[in-house]
């Protein structure tokens, strides 16, 4: 990979140093560690705790709450570099990025003091809960509801599905519908819900993905919450929701580009050492050109992701949304194609467990589906970038 040079389109020196430090941590653990804990049904606790202790998980949390005071681009860089070493930490997308960003922007001072320091040092993990069986990508159609009680608290009822990391989280940031205090109209509202709350239950969804993070279907049956479980205001839930979803897309794109870089690195290393007819297979254009093309695709996805992060940090939420959705599409496709091409480069060895590629097929394919599908991201670009009529 070419050396960094000082130019307007490069990241800051501080972020480049952050990338190097995180890459060193990731290499200390590596893909063998990650695959081992995943296949054994364990969590990547050691890596998570060390990343937290070193300040990497809290790099975007405000300094007054124990964080590094950086922005989403810094956190995305951490996520990408860990994925590049074969350690994609899915909960980074959820816990510090979505939940942390939302609380930092919209929480009360008491809520920030309560929830953010644990995110900053890695001692606390929170999950995010929005997807419902009958709503899917249509967040306007969720039916989980929160009713206000006479004492000012809330009662939560409904269900969610495909929610990551519930078994590792102490709390969930739940998207529900609540009546607006002024109009009475039901609008999205955000609540922090303890995972040990009475009336809450979760059922694991069997998945074919090799990952320490599990997926769950959730049930809320008259879950009672105090008044301060509400994050932000009752009437601005939609605005607050999308403030958290832009970081989600940026982080997902970063994890995907990291996975793509990991796969390409493995393919390149193999192409240099594997000899057929007396010379390395990397000398053949049929091997070299697809990898070169993928390297270009990944670099384009990385630039889009960095642009999205910069726009978000600058407060241009619409511009960030456009770039984040573009980055999500580009990075997701690059990740899936890179793993596929790495397997092709390895031939039969690509399907052998010892080479570590076949285990990544499902997770890399997931990058085209979650946290927002490629098609919904393209809908966004068609509507907001091209001005085409809304299709849904």
SEPAVO-537986 format. One record per residue (C-alpha): residue in three letters; x negated, y, z negated. Coordinates in pm, 1 decimal. Layout:
<sites>
<r: ALA c1: X c2: Y c3: Z> $
...
</sites>
This chain:
<sites>
<r: UNK c1: 0.0 c2: 0.0 c3: 0.0> $
<r: UNK c1: -134.9 c2: 343.8 c3: 92.2> $
<r: UNK c1: -261.9 c2: 571.1 c3: -183.1> $
<r: UNK c1: -48.0 c2: 853.2 c3: -313.5> $
<r: UNK c1: -138.6 c2: 1204.7 c3: -196.8> $
<r: UNK c1: -22.7 c2: 1540.6 c3: -323.6> $
<r: UNK c1: 255.0 c2: 1662.2 c3: -94.4> $
<r: UNK c1: 605.0 c2: 1806.9 c3: -139.7> $
<r: UNK c1: 775.8 c2: 1473.7 c3: -71.0> $
<r: UNK c1: 584.6 c2: 1276.6 c3: -331.6> $
<r: UNK c1: 683.7 c2: 1214.1 c3: -689.9> $
<r: UNK c1: 517.1 c2: 1406.3 c3: -969.5> $
<r: UNK c1: 183.6 c2: 1294.6 c3: -1108.5> $
<r: UNK c1: 359.3 c2: 1211.1 c3: -1435.9> $
<r: UNK c1: 604.3 c2: 977.9 c3: -1264.6> $
<r: UNK c1: 330.2 c2: 809.3 c3: -1066.0> $
<r: UNK c1: 143.1 c2: 745.8 c3: -1391.4> $
<r: UNK c1: 466.0 c2: 612.6 c3: -1541.1> $
<r: UNK c1: 499.7 c2: 370.3 c3: -1250.3> $
<r: UNK c1: 145.4 c2: 242.9 c3: -1302.7> $
<r: UNK c1: 199.2 c2: 190.4 c3: -1673.3> $
<r: UNK c1: 529.2 c2: 7.7 c3: -1623.6> $
<r: UNK c1: 379.4 c2: -206.9 c3: -1347.6> $
<r: UNK c1: 107.8 c2: -310.7 c3: -1593.5> $
<r: UNK c1: 369.1 c2: -409.6 c3: -1850.8> $
<r: UNK c1: 568.6 c2: -602.7 c3: -1590.6> $
<r: UNK c1: 257.8 c2: -789.1 c3: -1477.0> $
<r: UNK c1: 191.9 c2: -891.1 c3: -1837.7> $
<r: UNK c1: 519.6 c2: -1087.3 c3: -1830.7> $
<r: UNK c1: 578.7 c2: -1156.5 c3: -1461.3> $
<r: UNK c1: 822.1 c2: -1365.3 c3: -1265.6> $
<r: UNK c1: 727.1 c2: -1693.3 c3: -1434.2> $
<r: UNK c1: 827.7 c2: -1554.0 c3: -1772.1> $
<r: UNK c1: 1148.0 c2: -1408.3 c3: -1633.6> $
<r: UNK c1: 1249.6 c2: -1726.3 c3: -1450.5> $
<r: UNK c1: 1165.0 c2: -1941.1 c3: -1753.1> $
<r: UNK c1: 1381.8 c2: -1747.1 c3: -1998.4> $
<r: UNK c1: 1665.0 c2: -1730.0 c3: -1744.8> $
<r: UNK c1: 1667.3 c2: -2102.1 c3: -1666.7> $
<r: UNK c1: 1645.9 c2: -2185.4 c3: -2037.9> $
<r: UNK c1: 1947.0 c2: -1966.5 c3: -2107.9> $
<r: UNK c1: 1745.9 c2: -1719.5 c3: -2314.3> $
<r: UNK c1: 1719.5 c2: -1342.3 c3: -2293.6> $
<r: UNK c1: 1420.1 c2: -1136.7 c3: -2186.2> $
<r: UNK c1: 1409.0 c2: -1002.2 c3: -2541.6> $
<r: UNK c1: 1031.1 c2: -974.5 c3: -2569.9> $
<r: UNK c1: 1000.9 c2: -766.3 c3: -2253.0> $
<r: UNK c1: 1301.1 c2: -550.1 c3: -2342.1> $
<r: UNK c1: 1169.7 c2: -477.0 c3: -2691.1> $
<r: UNK c1: 819.3 c2: -395.0 c3: -2572.7> $
<r: UNK c1: 955.0 c2: -168.8 c3: -2297.8> $
<r: UNK c1: 1162.9 c2: 6.8 c3: -2563.2> $
<r: UNK c1: 870.9 c2: 39.4 c3: -2804.1> $
<r: UNK c1: 660.2 c2: 197.7 c3: -2530.1> $
<r: UNK c1: 937.1 c2: 446.7 c3: -2454.5> $
<r: UNK c1: 1020.6 c2: 320.5 c3: -2106.1> $
<r: UNK c1: 1386.7 c2: 237.1 c3: -2173.8> $
<r: UNK c1: 1449.2 c2: 579.5 c3: -2324.3> $
<r: UNK c1: 1253.4 c2: 782.6 c3: -2072.5> $
<r: UNK c1: 1567.3 c2: 969.5 c3: -1957.1> $
<r: UNK c1: 1718.7 c2: 1016.1 c3: -2305.1> $
<r: UNK c1: 1684.3 c2: 1375.9 c3: -2438.9> $
<r: UNK c1: 1384.0 c2: 1424.8 c3: -2665.3> $
<r: UNK c1: 1595.2 c2: 1543.1 c3: -2959.2> $
<r: UNK c1: 1748.8 c2: 1193.4 c3: -2974.4> $
<r: UNK c1: 1419.9 c2: 1005.0 c3: -2956.6> $
<r: UNK c1: 1386.8 c2: 979.6 c3: -2580.1> $
<r: UNK c1: 1131.5 c2: 1095.2 c3: -2327.5> $
<r: UNK c1: 1332.7 c2: 1390.8 c3: -2200.1> $
<r: UNK c1: 1298.3 c2: 1284.1 c3: -1836.5> $
<r: UNK c1: 1569.8 c2: 1235.7 c3: -1576.5> $
<r: UNK c1: 1737.7 c2: 948.5 c3: -1394.7> $
<r: UNK c1: 1452.2 c2: 934.5 c3: -1143.8> $
<r: UNK c1: 1211.1 c2: 842.0 c3: -1421.0> $
<r: UNK c1: 1437.4 c2: 564.5 c3: -1548.0> $
<r: UNK c1: 1489.1 c2: 441.8 c3: -1190.9> $
<r: UNK c1: 1110.7 c2: 425.0 c3: -1146.1> $
<r: UNK c1: 1084.8 c2: 204.1 c3: -1457.2> $
<r: UNK c1: 1358.9 c2: -23.6 c3: -1324.0> $
<r: UNK c1: 1197.1 c2: -49.9 c3: -980.9> $
<r: UNK c1: 848.0 c2: -126.2 c3: -1105.2> $
<r: UNK c1: 968.8 c2: -400.3 c3: -1339.7> $
<r: UNK c1: 1167.6 c2: -558.3 c3: -1056.5> $
<r: UNK c1: 859.5 c2: -541.9 c3: -833.8> $
<r: UNK c1: 676.5 c2: -764.0 c3: -1082.9> $
<r: UNK c1: 962.3 c2: -1015.9 c3: -1075.9> $
<r: UNK c1: 1139.4 c2: -886.0 c3: -1387.3> $
<r: UNK c1: 1462.5 c2: -715.7 c3: -1275.8> $
<r: UNK c1: 1634.2 c2: -597.5 c3: -1594.1> $
<r: UNK c1: 2000.9 c2: -564.5 c3: -1503.0> $
<r: UNK c1: 2095.2 c2: -409.0 c3: -1835.2> $
<r: UNK c1: 1875.4 c2: -109.4 c3: -1756.0> $
<r: UNK c1: 2135.3 c2: -19.0 c3: -1494.6> $
<r: UNK c1: 2412.4 c2: -44.6 c3: -1753.3> $
<r: UNK c1: 2285.8 c2: 50.8 c3: -2098.0> $
<r: UNK c1: 2052.5 c2: 351.8 c3: -2074.3> $
<r: UNK c1: 2164.6 c2: 465.5 c3: -1727.3> $
<r: UNK c1: 2545.6 c2: 456.8 c3: -1732.9> $
<r: UNK c1: 2622.9 c2: 459.8 c3: -2104.7> $
<r: UNK c1: 2327.9 c2: 673.0 c3: -2206.7> $
<r: UNK c1: 2386.7 c2: 932.2 c3: -1936.3> $
<r: UNK c1: 2758.0 c2: 955.1 c3: -2011.5> $
<r: UNK c1: 2710.9 c2: 1002.0 c3: -2385.3> $
<r: UNK c1: 2426.5 c2: 1250.1 c3: -2337.5> $
<r: UNK c1: 2643.9 c2: 1462.7 c3: -2109.9> $
<r: UNK c1: 2986.1 c2: 1434.1 c3: -2271.1> $
<r: UNK c1: 2946.4 c2: 1302.4 c3: -2624.8> $
<r: UNK c1: 2981.1 c2: 1515.7 c3: -2935.4> $
<r: UNK c1: 2668.9 c2: 1594.0 c3: -3135.0> $
<r: UNK c1: 2767.4 c2: 1325.1 c3: -3386.9> $
<r: UNK c1: 2817.5 c2: 1069.7 c3: -3108.6> $
<r: UNK c1: 2481.5 c2: 1152.9 c3: -2954.6> $
<r: UNK c1: 2310.4 c2: 1113.6 c3: -3291.9> $
<r: UNK c1: 2487.8 c2: 780.3 c3: -3342.2> $
<r: UNK c1: 2444.0 c2: 617.5 c3: -3001.3> $
<r: UNK c1: 2137.9 c2: 759.2 c3: -2825.8> $
<r: UNK c1: 1839.6 c2: 689.0 c3: -3057.2> $
<r: UNK c1: 1899.1 c2: 313.3 c3: -3031.2> $
<r: UNK c1: 1895.4 c2: 338.9 c3: -2653.0> $
<r: UNK c1: 1575.6 c2: 539.5 c3: -2668.2> $
<r: UNK c1: 1377.1 c2: 279.0 c3: -2861.7> $
<r: UNK c1: 1546.8 c2: -30.3 c3: -2718.8> $
<r: UNK c1: 1699.1 c2: -140.2 c3: -3049.4> $
<r: UNK c1: 2055.2 c2: -92.8 c3: -2921.6> $
<r: UNK c1: 2219.5 c2: -228.1 c3: -2608.0> $
<r: UNK c1: 2556.8 c2: -123.6 c3: -2470.9> $
<r: UNK c1: 2764.5 c2: -265.7 c3: -2185.8> $
<r: UNK c1: 2988.7 c2: -85.2 c3: -1938.2> $
<r: UNK c1: 3340.1 c2: -206.9 c3: -1865.4> $
<r: UNK c1: 3541.1 c2: -83.7 c3: -1565.8> $
<r: UNK c1: 3614.2 c2: -364.2 c3: -1314.7> $
<r: UNK c1: 3953.4 c2: -535.1 c3: -1338.9> $
<r: UNK c1: 4083.9 c2: -845.8 c3: -1160.1> $
<r: UNK c1: 4360.6 c2: -660.3 c3: -973.9> $
<r: UNK c1: 4176.2 c2: -333.1 c3: -917.7> $
<r: UNK c1: 3828.3 c2: -429.8 c3: -796.0> $
<r: UNK c1: 3662.4 c2: -124.3 c3: -642.0> $
<r: UNK c1: 3980.0 c2: 81.6 c3: -680.1> $
<r: UNK c1: 3898.8 c2: 250.6 c3: -1009.8> $
<r: UNK c1: 4213.9 c2: 461.4 c3: -971.7> $
<r: UNK c1: 4423.4 c2: 146.5 c3: -1013.1> $
<r: UNK c1: 4298.3 c2: 16.9 c3: -1347.9> $
<r: UNK c1: 4568.6 c2: -88.6 c3: -1591.4> $
<r: UNK c1: 4379.7 c2: -120.5 c3: -1920.2> $
<r: UNK c1: 4546.1 c2: 141.6 c3: -2136.8> $
<r: UNK c1: 4476.5 c2: 331.9 c3: -2457.6> $
<r: UNK c1: 4771.1 c2: 458.5 c3: -2661.6> $
<r: UNK c1: 4726.5 c2: 724.5 c3: -2926.6> $
<r: UNK c1: 4833.8 c2: 637.7 c3: -3280.8> $
<r: UNK c1: 4989.3 c2: 864.4 c3: -3540.5> $
<r: UNK c1: 4663.1 c2: 894.4 c3: -3732.4> $
<r: UNK c1: 4480.5 c2: 1016.5 c3: -3419.8> $
<r: UNK c1: 4320.0 c2: 683.4 c3: -3335.5> $
<r: UNK c1: 4376.8 c2: 457.9 c3: -3037.4> $
<r: UNK c1: 4511.1 c2: 112.2 c3: -2951.2> $
<r: UNK c1: 4351.8 c2: -55.5 c3: -2650.5> $
<r: UNK c1: 4519.6 c2: -323.9 c3: -2436.4> $
<r: UNK c1: 4421.6 c2: -483.9 c3: -2106.7> $
<r: UNK c1: 4143.4 c2: -683.5 c3: -1946.5> $
<r: UNK c1: 3823.7 c2: -652.7 c3: -1743.6> $
<r: UNK c1: 3615.9 c2: -892.6 c3: -1537.4> $
<r: UNK c1: 3257.8 c2: -932.5 c3: -1416.2> $
<r: UNK c1: 3118.0 c2: -729.6 c3: -1703.1> $
<r: UNK c1: 2743.3 c2: -776.3 c3: -1757.0> $
<r: UNK c1: 2557.2 c2: -839.2 c3: -2079.9> $
<r: UNK c1: 2849.4 c2: -841.9 c3: -2322.3> $
<r: UNK c1: 2675.5 c2: -1106.6 c3: -2533.9> $
<r: UNK c1: 2378.1 c2: -872.3 c3: -2580.1> $
<r: UNK c1: 2572.2 c2: -553.9 c3: -2653.0> $
<r: UNK c1: 2690.3 c2: -412.6 c3: -2982.7> $
<r: UNK c1: 2940.8 c2: -186.1 c3: -2804.8> $
<r: UNK c1: 3116.3 c2: -147.7 c3: -2471.1> $
<r: UNK c1: 3185.1 c2: 177.5 c3: -2291.1> $
<r: UNK c1: 3536.9 c2: 94.1 c3: -2167.9> $
<r: UNK c1: 3725.0 c2: 277.9 c3: -1894.3> $
<r: UNK c1: 4095.6 c2: 283.4 c3: -1981.2> $
<r: UNK c1: 4398.7 c2: 495.7 c3: -1902.2> $
<r: UNK c1: 4528.3 c2: 739.4 c3: -2161.3> $
<r: UNK c1: 4800.7 c2: 1002.5 c3: -2151.7> $
<r: UNK c1: 4668.9 c2: 1352.1 c3: -2089.7> $
<r: UNK c1: 4739.6 c2: 1569.0 c3: -2394.8> $
<r: UNK c1: 4883.2 c2: 1851.3 c3: -2181.6> $
<r: UNK c1: 5066.0 c2: 1676.2 c3: -1896.8> $
<r: UNK c1: 5131.3 c2: 1329.0 c3: -2036.1> $
<r: UNK c1: 4999.7 c2: 1184.8 c3: -1708.0> $
<r: UNK c1: 4782.6 c2: 875.6 c3: -1740.0> $
<r: UNK c1: 4419.6 c2: 951.5 c3: -1658.6> $
<r: UNK c1: 4093.7 c2: 759.0 c3: -1702.3> $
<r: UNK c1: 3935.1 c2: 795.4 c3: -2044.4> $
<r: UNK c1: 3615.8 c2: 648.4 c3: -2188.4> $
<r: UNK c1: 3591.8 c2: 464.7 c3: -2521.5> $
<r: UNK c1: 3309.3 c2: 306.4 c3: -2717.9> $
<r: UNK c1: 3440.0 c2: -29.0 c3: -2840.1> $
<r: UNK c1: 3250.1 c2: -257.7 c3: -3083.7> $
<r: UNK c1: 3209.6 c2: -609.3 c3: -2947.0> $
<r: UNK c1: 3307.8 c2: -746.4 c3: -3288.7> $
<r: UNK c1: 3636.3 c2: -550.3 c3: -3293.6> $
<r: UNK c1: 3947.7 c2: -741.5 c3: -3396.4> $
<r: UNK c1: 4156.4 c2: -823.9 c3: -3090.2> $
<r: UNK c1: 3859.2 c2: -824.7 c3: -2851.3> $
<r: UNK c1: 3739.8 c2: -1145.2 c3: -2685.4> $
<r: UNK c1: 3514.3 c2: -1240.1 c3: -2395.0> $
<r: UNK c1: 3486.4 c2: -1550.1 c3: -2176.3> $
<r: UNK c1: 3169.8 c2: -1621.3 c3: -1978.6> $
<r: UNK c1: 3204.8 c2: -1661.5 c3: -1600.0> $
<r: UNK c1: 2989.3 c2: -1946.7 c3: -1463.3> $
<r: UNK c1: 2757.4 c2: -1795.0 c3: -1203.2> $
<r: UNK c1: 2505.4 c2: -1934.8 c3: -956.4> $
<r: UNK c1: 2255.3 c2: -1658.2 c3: -1029.8> $
<r: UNK c1: 1931.7 c2: -1721.7 c3: -1219.1> $
<r: UNK c1: 1938.3 c2: -1430.3 c3: -1461.4> $
<r: UNK c1: 1917.3 c2: -1375.3 c3: -1837.6> $
<r: UNK c1: 2223.5 c2: -1149.0 c3: -1813.0> $
<r: UNK c1: 2560.6 c2: -1321.2 c3: -1807.9> $
<r: UNK c1: 2896.2 c2: -1212.2 c3: -1665.9> $
<r: UNK c1: 3218.8 c2: -1205.3 c3: -1864.7> $
<r: UNK c1: 3593.9 c2: -1163.0 c3: -1844.4> $
<r: UNK c1: 3718.7 c2: -941.6 c3: -2128.0> $
<r: UNK c1: 4048.8 c2: -924.3 c3: -2315.9> $
<r: UNK c1: 4171.8 c2: -633.5 c3: -2529.5> $
<r: UNK c1: 4472.0 c2: -727.5 c3: -2742.8> $
<r: UNK c1: 4579.7 c2: -435.9 c3: -2963.6> $
<r: UNK c1: 4221.6 c2: -333.0 c3: -3032.6> $
<r: UNK c1: 4237.0 c2: -45.6 c3: -3280.8> $
<r: UNK c1: 3982.2 c2: 233.1 c3: -3247.2> $
<r: UNK c1: 3912.1 c2: 548.1 c3: -3449.6> $
<r: UNK c1: 3960.6 c2: 891.4 c3: -3295.5> $
<r: UNK c1: 3588.2 c2: 938.4 c3: -3236.9> $
<r: UNK c1: 3570.6 c2: 628.9 c3: -3017.2> $
<r: UNK c1: 3677.5 c2: 858.9 c3: -2732.6> $
<r: UNK c1: 3380.3 c2: 992.4 c3: -2535.6> $
<r: UNK c1: 3445.1 c2: 1335.9 c3: -2391.2> $
<r: UNK c1: 3795.9 c2: 1466.0 c3: -2334.5> $
<r: UNK c1: 4116.4 c2: 1279.4 c3: -2255.8> $
<r: UNK c1: 4184.1 c2: 1472.9 c3: -1936.9> $
<r: UNK c1: 3839.7 c2: 1472.7 c3: -1775.8> $
<r: UNK c1: 3780.8 c2: 1099.4 c3: -1767.6> $
<r: UNK c1: 3751.0 c2: 1080.3 c3: -1388.4> $
<r: UNK c1: 3483.6 c2: 1348.8 c3: -1375.5> $
<r: UNK c1: 3299.5 c2: 1183.3 c3: -1662.3> $
<r: UNK c1: 3333.5 c2: 842.3 c3: -1499.3> $
<r: UNK c1: 3168.7 c2: 948.2 c3: -1176.5> $
<r: UNK c1: 2894.4 c2: 1126.4 c3: -1366.5> $
<r: UNK c1: 2797.6 c2: 778.4 c3: -1487.8> $
<r: UNK c1: 2852.5 c2: 598.1 c3: -1157.4> $
<r: UNK c1: 2597.2 c2: 804.0 c3: -963.1> $
<r: UNK c1: 2316.9 c2: 692.3 c3: -1198.3> $
<r: UNK c1: 2450.3 c2: 337.4 c3: -1165.9> $
<r: UNK c1: 2406.2 c2: 345.5 c3: -788.0> $
<r: UNK c1: 2062.4 c2: 505.3 c3: -815.2> $
<r: UNK c1: 1950.4 c2: 239.2 c3: -1061.8> $
<r: UNK c1: 2099.2 c2: -45.0 c3: -856.0> $
<r: UNK c1: 1914.9 c2: 83.3 c3: -548.8> $
<r: UNK c1: 1592.2 c2: 99.7 c3: -748.8> $
<r: UNK c1: 1628.3 c2: -256.7 c3: -873.9> $
<r: UNK c1: 1701.1 c2: -369.5 c3: -516.4> $
<r: UNK c1: 1395.7 c2: -194.4 c3: -370.6> $
<r: UNK c1: 1185.8 c2: -343.8 c3: -648.5> $
<r: UNK c1: 1317.2 c2: -689.6 c3: -563.0> $
<r: UNK c1: 1244.9 c2: -627.5 c3: -194.5> $
<r: UNK c1: 889.5 c2: -518.3 c3: -273.0> $
<r: UNK c1: 841.7 c2: -828.5 c3: -490.0> $
<r: UNK c1: 958.6 c2: -1057.6 c3: -207.9> $
<r: UNK c1: 745.7 c2: -884.1 c3: 54.8> $
<r: UNK c1: 438.8 c2: -901.9 c3: -169.0> $
<r: UNK c1: 487.6 c2: -1275.9 c3: -208.5> $
<r: UNK c1: 536.4 c2: -1323.0 c3: 165.6> $
<r: UNK c1: 229.1 c2: -1117.5 c3: 251.4> $
<r: UNK c1: 10.5 c2: -1305.6 c3: 3.3> $
<r: UNK c1: 126.2 c2: -1638.2 c3: 146.0> $
<r: UNK c1: 81.4 c2: -1520.2 c3: 506.5> $
<r: UNK c1: -279.7 c2: -1430.0 c3: 430.2> $
<r: UNK c1: -373.4 c2: -1762.9 c3: 274.2> $
<r: UNK c1: -163.2 c2: -2017.1 c3: 464.7> $
<r: UNK c1: -356.9 c2: -2137.4 c3: 770.1> $
<r: UNK c1: -219.9 c2: -2308.7 c3: 1079.7> $
<r: UNK c1: -438.9 c2: -2388.3 c3: 1380.8> $
<r: UNK c1: -740.2 c2: -2246.7 c3: 1204.5> $
<r: UNK c1: -618.6 c2: -1899.4 c3: 1113.5> $
<r: UNK c1: -377.5 c2: -1738.0 c3: 866.6> $
<r: UNK c1: -15.2 c2: -1731.8 c3: 978.3> $
<r: UNK c1: -12.5 c2: -1356.5 c3: 913.2> $
<r: UNK c1: -208.0 c2: -1307.0 c3: 1233.3> $
<r: UNK c1: 99.5 c2: -1413.2 c3: 1431.7> $
<r: UNK c1: 332.6 c2: -1128.6 c3: 1524.0> $
<r: UNK c1: 634.1 c2: -1352.4 c3: 1461.8> $
<r: UNK c1: 531.5 c2: -1346.5 c3: 1095.9> $
<r: UNK c1: 375.0 c2: -1000.1 c3: 1073.4> $
<r: UNK c1: 634.1 c2: -788.4 c3: 1253.6> $
<r: UNK c1: 939.4 c2: -884.2 c3: 1045.0> $
<r: UNK c1: 742.2 c2: -807.2 c3: 728.2> $
<r: UNK c1: 620.6 c2: -476.0 c3: 870.0> $
<r: UNK c1: 978.5 c2: -386.9 c3: 964.4> $
<r: UNK c1: 1097.4 c2: -470.3 c3: 614.7> $
<r: UNK c1: 822.2 c2: -258.9 c3: 461.2> $
<r: UNK c1: 951.5 c2: 36.0 c3: 663.2> $
<r: UNK c1: 1309.9 c2: -35.2 c3: 557.2> $
<r: UNK c1: 1210.1 c2: -50.1 c3: 192.4> $
<r: UNK c1: 1017.9 c2: 277.1 c3: 210.5> $
<r: UNK c1: 1320.3 c2: 445.9 c3: 367.3> $
<r: UNK c1: 1543.6 c2: 309.2 c3: 91.9> $
<r: UNK c1: 1298.9 c2: 428.7 c3: -173.6> $
<r: UNK c1: 1296.2 c2: 780.4 c3: -28.5> $
<r: UNK c1: 1675.6 c2: 790.0 c3: -23.6> $
<r: UNK c1: 1682.4 c2: 671.9 c3: -384.5> $
<r: UNK c1: 1431.6 c2: 936.0 c3: -491.0> $
<r: UNK c1: 1634.5 c2: 1200.5 c3: -306.2> $
<r: UNK c1: 1951.3 c2: 1090.3 c3: -486.0> $
<r: UNK c1: 1774.3 c2: 1107.4 c3: -821.8> $
<r: UNK c1: 1635.5 c2: 1454.5 c3: -747.7> $
<r: UNK c1: 1977.0 c2: 1585.1 c3: -641.0> $
<r: UNK c1: 2138.5 c2: 1440.0 c3: -952.2> $
<r: UNK c1: 1874.4 c2: 1596.1 c3: -1176.7> $
<r: UNK c1: 1933.3 c2: 1930.2 c3: -1000.9> $
<r: UNK c1: 2305.4 c2: 1911.1 c3: -1073.9> $
<r: UNK c1: 2419.0 c2: 1859.0 c3: -713.2> $
<r: UNK c1: 2662.0 c2: 1577.0 c3: -792.0> $
<r: UNK c1: 2827.0 c2: 1561.0 c3: -448.6> $
<r: UNK c1: 2491.0 c2: 1554.2 c3: -272.8> $
<r: UNK c1: 2366.9 c2: 1296.9 c3: -521.2> $
<r: UNK c1: 2675.8 c2: 1085.1 c3: -460.8> $
<r: UNK c1: 2616.5 c2: 1088.3 c3: -86.9> $
<r: UNK c1: 2247.3 c2: 1001.4 c3: -118.0> $
<r: UNK c1: 2310.0 c2: 741.2 c3: -390.8> $
<r: UNK c1: 2563.2 c2: 555.0 c3: -177.9> $
<r: UNK c1: 2328.6 c2: 565.0 c3: 121.7> $
<r: UNK c1: 2044.3 c2: 441.2 c3: -94.9> $
<r: UNK c1: 2259.9 c2: 162.1 c3: -235.8> $
<r: UNK c1: 2341.4 c2: 35.7 c3: 116.2> $
<r: UNK c1: 1984.2 c2: 63.5 c3: 244.0> $
<r: UNK c1: 1826.3 c2: -91.3 c3: -64.7> $
<r: UNK c1: 2082.2 c2: -370.2 c3: -94.5> $
<r: UNK c1: 2032.5 c2: -478.4 c3: 263.9> $
<r: UNK c1: 1654.7 c2: -454.8 c3: 231.7> $
<r: UNK c1: 1652.2 c2: -674.5 c3: -79.6> $
<r: UNK c1: 1862.6 c2: -949.4 c3: 75.3> $
<r: UNK c1: 1665.0 c2: -943.6 c3: 400.6> $
<r: UNK c1: 1329.6 c2: -934.8 c3: 223.9> $
<r: UNK c1: 1402.7 c2: -1244.1 c3: 15.7> $
<r: UNK c1: 1534.5 c2: -1422.1 c3: 325.7> $
<r: UNK c1: 1226.4 c2: -1330.4 c3: 528.9> $
<r: UNK c1: 993.3 c2: -1428.1 c3: 245.9> $
<r: UNK c1: 1154.0 c2: -1771.4 c3: 241.8> $
<r: UNK c1: 1118.8 c2: -1793.8 c3: 620.1> $
<r: UNK c1: 752.3 c2: -1698.5 c3: 591.9> $
<r: UNK c1: 695.5 c2: -1979.1 c3: 341.1> $
<r: UNK c1: 876.8 c2: -2234.8 c3: 557.4> $
<r: UNK c1: 979.8 c2: -2539.3 c3: 355.6> $
<r: UNK c1: 785.1 c2: -2407.5 c3: 58.5> $
<r: UNK c1: 1029.0 c2: -2119.8 c3: 41.8> $
<r: UNK c1: 1290.9 c2: -2359.9 c3: -91.6> $
<r: UNK c1: 1061.8 c2: -2517.2 c3: -350.5> $
<r: UNK c1: 1121.8 c2: -2397.7 c3: -704.7> $
<r: UNK c1: 752.3 c2: -2347.1 c3: -773.6> $
<r: UNK c1: 734.0 c2: -2058.4 c3: -526.1> $
<r: UNK c1: 1007.8 c2: -1865.8 c3: -706.4> $
<r: UNK c1: 1194.9 c2: -1742.6 c3: -399.3> $
<r: UNK c1: 1495.8 c2: -1968.4 c3: -373.5> $
<r: UNK c1: 1601.0 c2: -1864.3 c3: -724.2> $
<r: UNK c1: 1630.4 c2: -1505.2 c3: -599.9> $
<r: UNK c1: 1867.4 c2: -1575.2 c3: -310.1> $
<r: UNK c1: 2190.0 c2: -1522.0 c3: -503.6> $
<r: UNK c1: 2070.0 c2: -1220.4 c3: -701.7> $
<r: UNK c1: 1931.9 c2: -1047.1 c3: -391.6> $
<r: UNK c1: 2257.5 c2: -1115.7 c3: -208.6> $
<r: UNK c1: 2442.6 c2: -962.0 c3: -500.4> $
<r: UNK c1: 2271.4 c2: -631.5 c3: -420.9> $
<r: UNK c1: 2511.1 c2: -594.6 c3: -126.4> $
<r: UNK c1: 2814.4 c2: -647.5 c3: -351.1> $
<r: UNK c1: 2756.2 c2: -485.9 c3: -688.7> $
<r: UNK c1: 2789.0 c2: -247.2 c3: -859.5> $
<r: UNK c1: 2972.1 c2: -113.2 c3: -555.3> $
<r: UNK c1: 3017.6 c2: -311.8 c3: -236.5> $
<r: UNK c1: 2837.4 c2: -214.0 c3: 81.7> $
<r: UNK c1: 3174.2 c2: -152.3 c3: 244.6> $
<r: UNK c1: 3294.5 c2: 91.0 c3: -22.6> $
<r: UNK c1: 2965.1 c2: 279.2 c3: -2.7> $
<r: UNK c1: 3008.4 c2: 302.4 c3: 374.9> $
<r: UNK c1: 3361.9 c2: 431.1 c3: 319.1> $
<r: UNK c1: 3213.0 c2: 711.4 c3: 109.0> $
<r: UNK c1: 2958.7 c2: 802.3 c3: 378.1> $
<r: UNK c1: 3222.2 c2: 787.1 c3: 654.6> $
<r: UNK c1: 3454.9 c2: 1017.2 c3: 463.6> $
<r: UNK c1: 3218.8 c2: 1267.6 c3: 300.0> $
<r: UNK c1: 2920.3 c2: 1267.8 c3: 538.4> $
<r: UNK c1: 3098.7 c2: 1225.4 c3: 870.3> $
<r: UNK c1: 3435.3 c2: 1378.8 c3: 786.8> $
<r: UNK c1: 3630.4 c2: 1076.6 c3: 905.7> $
<r: UNK c1: 3982.5 c2: 1013.7 c3: 772.1> $
<r: UNK c1: 4006.1 c2: 833.2 c3: 440.4> $
<r: UNK c1: 4064.0 c2: 461.9 c3: 495.8> $
<r: UNK c1: 4203.7 c2: 367.7 c3: 154.9> $
</sites>
